[in-house]
Amino acid sequence: MSLYDTIQEEGKDLGKKEAIITLLRDKFSQPLPDDLKAKIEEANRHIVETLLEKYSEIKSLDDVRDIFEE
C-alpha cells in the first residue's frame, strides 16, 4: 500500500469515528461522556465497523460500552 493509500484510509477511518460520535450525540441528545468519546477516537477499524453496523440496535450508552468489551 502506498503512502497516499495509507493516508486516504486513515482519513476515512477518522471520518467514520467523527460520524459515530455525531450520530450518538444526536441519538441521545447530549454530548458523549469524555471517556466514551476517547474510546471511539482510539478505536480500531473492527470496533468502528461494529459500531456502525449495530447503530440501530444501540439503545443506551451502556450498549456502546458493551461493544468495546466484546
N, CA, C and O atoms as CSV, one atom per row, in Angstrom:
chain,resi,resn,atom,element,x,y,z
A,1,MET,N,N,0.856,-1.171,0.000
A,1,MET,CA,C,0.000,0.000,0.000
A,1,MET,C,C,0.900,1.231,0.000
A,1,MET,O,O,1.868,1.317,0.755
A,2,SER,N,N,0.559,2.166,-0.855
A,2,SER,CA,C,1.358,3.382,-0.949
A,2,SER,C,C,1.047,4.318,0.221
A,2,SER,O,O,0.059,4.150,0.937
A,3,LEU,N,N,1.906,5.284,0.383
A,3,LEU,CA,C,1.704,6.287,1.439
A,3,LEU,C,C,0.387,7.028,1.203
A,3,LEU,O,O,-0.346,7.316,2.149
A,4,TYR,N,N,0.097,7.331,-0.041
A,4,TYR,CA,C,-1.154,8.003,-0.372
A,4,TYR,C,C,-2.350,7.168,0.065
A,4,TYR,O,O,-3.286,7.682,0.678
A,5,ASP,N,N,-2.316,5.869,-0.256
A,5,ASP,CA,C,-3.412,4.974,0.118
A,5,ASP,C,C,-3.567,4.889,1.628
A,5,ASP,O,O,-4.684,4.871,2.145
A,6,THR,N,N,-2.444,4.836,2.332
A,6,THR,CA,C,-2.463,4.770,3.793
A,6,THR,C,C,-3.107,6.023,4.381
A,6,THR,O,O,-3.952,5.940,5.273
A,7,ILE,N,N,-2.701,7.170,3.874
A,7,ILE,CA,C,-3.259,8.440,4.358
A,7,ILE,C,C,-4.750,8.520,4.046
A,7,ILE,O,O,-5.538,8.991,4.866
A,8,GLN,N,N,-5.129,8.058,2.857
A,8,GLN,CA,C,-6.536,8.078,2.473
A,8,GLN,C,C,-7.370,7.175,3.387
A,8,GLN,O,O,-8.467,7.562,3.789
A,9,GLU,N,N,-6.877,5.994,3.717
A,9,GLU,CA,C,-7.577,5.078,4.618
A,9,GLU,C,C,-7.702,5.665,6.016
A,9,GLU,O,O,-8.750,5.549,6.652
A,10,GLU,N,N,-6.631,6.298,6.494
A,10,GLU,CA,C,-6.683,6.926,7.821
A,10,GLU,C,C,-7.726,8.039,7.840
A,10,GLU,O,O,-8.418,8.226,8.841
A,11,GLY,N,N,-7.839,8.772,6.746
A,11,GLY,CA,C,-8.842,9.836,6.657
A,11,GLY,C,C,-10.255,9.272,6.691
A,11,GLY,O,O,-11.139,9.849,7.323
A,12,LYS,N,N,-10.471,8.150,6.017
A,12,LYS,CA,C,-11.784,7.509,6.042
A,12,LYS,C,C,-12.124,7.038,7.451
A,12,LYS,O,O,-13.247,7.219,7.922
A,13,ASP,N,N,-11.142,6.431,8.121
A,13,ASP,CA,C,-11.365,5.963,9.494
A,13,ASP,C,C,-11.716,7.120,10.409
A,13,ASP,O,O,-12.634,7.016,11.222
A,14,LEU,N,N,-10.994,8.216,10.281
A,14,LEU,CA,C,-11.265,9.393,11.110
A,14,LEU,C,C,-12.669,9.928,10.841
A,14,LEU,O,O,-13.380,10.305,11.772
A,15,GLY,N,N,-13.070,9.961,9.570
A,15,GLY,CA,C,-14.404,10.425,9.217
A,15,GLY,C,C,-15.488,9.548,9.814
A,15,GLY,O,O,-16.511,10.052,10.277
A,16,LYS,N,N,-15.273,8.232,9.808
A,16,LYS,CA,C,-16.251,7.312,10.393
A,16,LYS,C,C,-16.357,7.513,11.897
A,16,LYS,O,O,-17.453,7.473,12.456
A,17,LYS,N,N,-15.222,7.729,12.554
A,17,LYS,CA,C,-15.233,7.960,14.005
A,17,LYS,C,C,-15.991,9.238,14.338
A,17,LYS,O,O,-16.786,9.273,15.277
A,18,GLU,N,N,-15.738,10.290,13.558
A,18,GLU,CA,C,-16.448,11.550,13.787
A,18,GLU,C,C,-17.948,11.375,13.546
A,18,GLU,O,O,-18.769,11.953,14.259
A,19,ALA,N,N,-18.298,10.576,12.539
A,19,ALA,CA,C,-19.713,10.325,12.247
A,19,ALA,C,C,-20.381,9.578,13.398
A,19,ALA,O,O,-21.500,9.910,13.788
A,20,ILE,N,N,-19.702,8.578,13.938
A,20,ILE,CA,C,-20.263,7.818,15.061
A,20,ILE,C,C,-20.500,8.731,16.250
A,20,ILE,O,O,-21.556,8.676,16.880
A,21,ILE,N,N,-19.530,9.564,16.557
A,21,ILE,CA,C,-19.658,10.487,17.691
A,21,ILE,C,C,-20.855,11.411,17.475
A,21,ILE,O,O,-21.640,11.633,18.397
A,22,THR,N,N,-20.997,11.946,16.275
A,22,THR,CA,C,-22.115,12.836,15.964
A,22,THR,C,C,-23.446,12.101,16.035
A,22,THR,O,O,-24.406,12.609,16.615
A,23,LEU,N,N,-23.510,10.911,15.451
A,23,LEU,CA,C,-24.749,10.131,15.468
A,23,LEU,C,C,-25.185,9.806,16.892
A,23,LEU,O,O,-26.360,9.938,17.233
A,24,LEU,N,N,-24.240,9.384,17.716
A,24,LEU,CA,C,-24.574,9.031,19.101
A,24,LEU,C,C,-24.974,10.265,19.906
A,24,LEU,O,O,-25.899,10.213,20.716
A,25,ARG,N,N,-24.275,11.366,19.680
A,25,ARG,CA,C,-24.628,12.611,20.372
A,25,ARG,C,C,-26.061,13.011,20.026
A,25,ARG,O,O,-26.841,13.385,20.902
A,26,ASP,N,N,-26.393,12.927,18.745
A,26,ASP,CA,C,-27.741,13.300,18.314
A,26,ASP,C,C,-28.786,12.297,18.797
A,26,ASP,O,O,-29.895,12.680,19.171
A,27,LYS,N,N,-28.431,11.020,18.787
A,27,LYS,CA,C,-29.372,9.983,19.211
A,27,LYS,C,C,-29.781,10.165,20.668
A,27,LYS,O,O,-30.948,9.980,21.013
A,28,PHE,N,N,-28.827,10.528,21.524
A,28,PHE,CA,C,-29.097,10.657,22.948
A,28,PHE,C,C,-29.275,12.114,23.384
A,28,PHE,O,O,-29.437,12.390,24.573
A,29,SER,N,N,-29.244,13.026,22.444
A,29,SER,CA,C,-29.471,14.459,22.706
A,29,SER,C,C,-28.594,15.013,23.822
A,29,SER,O,O,-29.033,15.810,24.652
A,30,GLN,N,N,-27.344,14.566,23.816
A,30,GLN,CA,C,-26.380,15.058,24.798
A,30,GLN,C,C,-24.971,14.756,24.298
A,30,GLN,O,O,-24.770,13.823,23.522
A,31,PRO,N,N,-23.996,15.546,24.745
A,31,PRO,CA,C,-22.620,15.234,24.378
A,31,PRO,C,C,-22.219,13.866,24.956
A,31,PRO,O,O,-22.690,13.468,26.022
A,32,LEU,N,N,-21.358,13.172,24.246
A,32,LEU,CA,C,-20.871,11.893,24.772
A,32,LEU,C,C,-19.968,12.148,25.963
A,32,LEU,O,O,-19.254,13.150,25.996
A,33,PRO,N,N,-19.989,11.250,26.947
A,33,PRO,CA,C,-19.022,11.363,28.044
A,33,PRO,C,C,-17.601,11.309,27.471
A,33,PRO,O,O,-17.340,10.620,26.485
A,34,ASP,N,N,-16.709,12.038,28.099
A,34,ASP,CA,C,-15.330,12.124,27.600
A,34,ASP,C,C,-14.675,10.761,27.450
A,34,ASP,O,O,-13.944,10.530,26.487
A,35,ASP,N,N,-14.928,9.849,28.394
A,35,ASP,CA,C,-14.277,8.541,28.311
A,35,ASP,C,C,-14.748,7.755,27.094
A,35,ASP,O,O,-13.952,7.068,26.453
A,36,LEU,N,N,-16.015,7.851,26.775
A,36,LEU,CA,C,-16.561,7.129,25.634
A,36,LEU,C,C,-16.104,7.761,24.321
A,36,LEU,O,O,-15.797,7.060,23.357
A,37,LYS,N,N,-16.064,9.075,24.296
A,37,LYS,CA,C,-15.570,9.779,23.108
A,37,LYS,C,C,-14.120,9.387,22.834
A,37,LYS,O,O,-13.747,9.145,21.687
A,38,ALA,N,N,-13.310,9.326,23.880
A,38,ALA,CA,C,-11.904,8.948,23.727
A,38,ALA,C,C,-11.772,7.509,23.217
A,38,ALA,O,O,-10.912,7.222,22.384
A,39,LYS,N,N,-12.613,6.615,23.712
A,39,LYS,CA,C,-12.576,5.223,23.253
A,39,LYS,C,C,-12.880,5.133,21.761
A,39,LYS,O,O,-12.229,4.383,21.034
A,40,ILE,N,N,-13.857,5.889,21.317
A,40,ILE,CA,C,-14.217,5.874,19.896
A,40,ILE,C,C,-13.078,6.451,19.071
A,40,ILE,O,O,-12.732,5.902,18.025
A,41,GLU,N,N,-12.495,7.545,19.526
A,41,GLU,CA,C,-11.396,8.168,18.789
A,41,GLU,C,C,-10.188,7.239,18.674
A,41,GLU,O,O,-9.437,7.328,17.703
A,42,GLU,N,N,-9.994,6.360,19.638
A,42,GLU,CA,C,-8.842,5.450,19.645
A,42,GLU,C,C,-9.188,4.053,19.108
A,42,GLU,O,O,-8.318,3.186,19.029
A,43,ALA,N,N,-10.442,3.839,18.744
A,43,ALA,CA,C,-10.907,2.509,18.339
A,43,ALA,C,C,-10.239,2.037,17.046
A,43,ALA,O,O,-9.889,2.829,16.171
A,44,ASN,N,N,-10.077,0.711,16.964
A,44,ASN,CA,C,-9.554,0.133,15.731
A,44,ASN,C,C,-10.679,0.009,14.704
A,44,ASN,O,O,-11.848,0.229,15.019
A,45,ARG,N,N,-10.315,-0.340,13.492
A,45,ARG,CA,C,-11.283,-0.403,12.391
A,45,ARG,C,C,-12.422,-1.385,12.676
A,45,ARG,O,O,-13.568,-1.121,12.312
A,46,HIS,N,N,-12.121,-2.506,13.316
A,46,HIS,CA,C,-13.136,-3.506,13.622
A,46,HIS,C,C,-14.221,-2.931,14.549
A,46,HIS,O,O,-15.413,-3.129,14.314
A,47,ILE,N,N,-13.806,-2.237,15.577
A,47,ILE,CA,C,-14.765,-1.631,16.514
A,47,ILE,C,C,-15.601,-0.568,15.802
A,47,ILE,O,O,-16.813,-0.490,16.003
A,48,VAL,N,N,-14.961,0.239,14.982
A,48,VAL,CA,C,-15.676,1.292,14.257
A,48,VAL,C,C,-16.757,0.677,13.362
A,48,VAL,O,O,-17.895,1.146,13.343
A,49,GLU,N,N,-16.396,-0.364,12.631
A,49,GLU,CA,C,-17.371,-1.025,11.759
A,49,GLU,C,C,-18.501,-1.653,12.579
A,49,GLU,O,O,-19.663,-1.605,12.175
A,50,THR,N,N,-18.164,-2.234,13.716
A,50,THR,CA,C,-19.183,-2.838,14.582
A,50,THR,C,C,-20.152,-1.777,15.105
A,50,THR,O,O,-21.363,-1.993,15.127
A,51,LEU,N,N,-19.617,-0.638,15.522
A,51,LEU,CA,C,-20.481,0.447,15.999
A,51,LEU,C,C,-21.437,0.912,14.904
A,51,LEU,O,O,-22.612,1.167,15.167
A,52,LEU,N,N,-20.940,1.021,13.693
A,52,LEU,CA,C,-21.797,1.445,12.589
A,52,LEU,C,C,-22.850,0.386,12.258
A,52,LEU,O,O,-24.013,0.712,12.020
A,53,GLU,N,N,-22.439,-0.864,12.246
A,53,GLU,CA,C,-23.370,-1.945,11.929
A,53,GLU,C,C,-24.470,-2.095,12.978
A,53,GLU,O,O,-25.611,-2.415,12.645
A,54,LYS,N,N,-24.127,-1.863,14.243
A,54,LYS,CA,C,-25.082,-2.064,15.329
A,54,LYS,C,C,-25.766,-0.777,15.780
A,54,LYS,O,O,-26.476,-0.771,16.786
A,55,TYR,N,N,-25.557,0.305,15.047
A,55,TYR,CA,C,-26.085,1.605,15.459
A,55,TYR,C,C,-27.588,1.551,15.769
A,55,TYR,O,O,-28.034,2.093,16.780
A,56,SER,N,N,-28.349,0.907,14.914
A,56,SER,CA,C,-29.805,0.884,15.120
A,56,SER,C,C,-30.201,0.065,16.344
A,56,SER,O,O,-31.303,0.232,16.868
A,57,GLU,N,N,-29.319,-0.815,16.802
A,57,GLU,CA,C,-29.596,-1.643,17.977
A,57,GLU,C,C,-29.191,-0.966,19.281
A,57,GLU,O,O,-29.593,-1.409,20.357
A,58,ILE,N,N,-28.411,0.087,19.197
A,58,ILE,CA,C,-27.910,0.777,20.387
A,58,ILE,C,C,-29.038,1.589,21.009
A,58,ILE,O,O,-29.610,2.472,20.370
A,59,LYS,N,N,-29.350,1.278,22.264
A,59,LYS,CA,C,-30.439,1.959,22.981
A,59,LYS,C,C,-29.939,2.816,24.141
A,59,LYS,O,O,-30.681,3.635,24.683
A,60,SER,N,N,-28.661,2.618,24.520
A,60,SER,CA,C,-28.099,3.378,25.637
A,60,SER,C,C,-26.587,3.483,25.470
A,60,SER,O,O,-25.991,2.781,24.652
A,61,LEU,N,N,-25.983,4.357,26.244
A,61,LEU,CA,C,-24.525,4.476,26.217
A,61,LEU,C,C,-23.864,3.204,26.738
A,61,LEU,O,O,-22.739,2.879,26.360
A,62,ASP,N,N,-24.573,2.489,27.609
A,62,ASP,CA,C,-24.043,1.208,28.081
A,62,ASP,C,C,-23.954,0.200,26.933
A,62,ASP,O,O,-23.054,-0.639,26.923
A,63,ASP,N,N,-24.860,0.269,25.981
A,63,ASP,CA,C,-24.780,-0.596,24.804
A,63,ASP,C,C,-23.502,-0.310,24.018
A,63,ASP,O,O,-22.866,-1.226,23.497
A,64,VAL,N,N,-23.136,0.959,23.939
A,64,VAL,CA,C,-21.901,1.338,23.249
A,64,VAL,C,C,-20.703,0.764,24.004
A,64,VAL,O,O,-19.795,0.192,23.402
A,65,ARG,N,N,-20.711,0.922,25.310
A,65,ARG,CA,C,-19.606,0.390,26.118
A,65,ARG,C,C,-19.495,-1.136,25.976
A,65,ARG,O,O,-18.394,-1.686,25.954
A,66,ASP,N,N,-20.642,-1.807,25.881
A,66,ASP,CA,C,-20.630,-3.266,25.720
A,66,ASP,C,C,-19.945,-3.676,24.431
A,66,ASP,O,O,-19.283,-4.714,24.394
A,67,ILE,N,N,-20.084,-2.896,23.379
A,67,ILE,CA,C,-19.430,-3.218,22.111
A,67,ILE,C,C,-17.916,-3.201,22.284
A,67,ILE,O,O,-17.220,-4.006,21.664
A,68,PHE,N,N,-17.406,-2.323,23.095
A,68,PHE,CA,C,-15.965,-2.268,23.336
A,68,PHE,C,C,-15.481,-3.475,24.140
A,68,PHE,O,O,-14.300,-3.821,24.094
A,69,GLU,N,N,-16.374,-4.103,24.862
A,69,GLU,CA,C,-15.993,-5.253,25.681
A,69,GLU,C,C,-16.148,-6.578,24.952
A,69,GLU,O,O,-15.712,-7.611,25.461
A,70,GLU,N,N,-16.759,-6.573,23.770
A,70,GLU,CA,C,-16.953,-7.813,23.005
A,70,GLU,C,C,-15.636,-8.395,22.538
A,70,GLU,O,O,-15.620,-9.437,21.882
